[in-house]
Amino acid sequence: MSVKDVVSQRFKELCDERNIKINELANISGVTPSTAYSMMDKNRRDVSIITIKKFCDGLDITLGEFFSTPEFDNLEQEIK
């Protein structure tokens, strides 16, 4: 899995846990729904760290909580 895949999967899991949809995540985060949906689109998935921070703020979690998962810990190094 790529970093982009793991980021979008993590937000999907968090939304599922809270029983909210991606557009609701956008609304509570002050981000446009199109930005949220593009993050979930396998062909686009470009999301900035600022947008990730806004989504985390909307979910009332820290960046540390967001990234503290085995999926992020086990990503392959980009530079070899």
Secondary structure, DSSP 4 states (H G I P E B T S, - for coil): --HHHHHHHHHHHHHHHHT--HHHHHHHHT--HHHHHHHH-TTT----HHHHHHHHHHHT--HHHHH-SHHHHTPPPS--
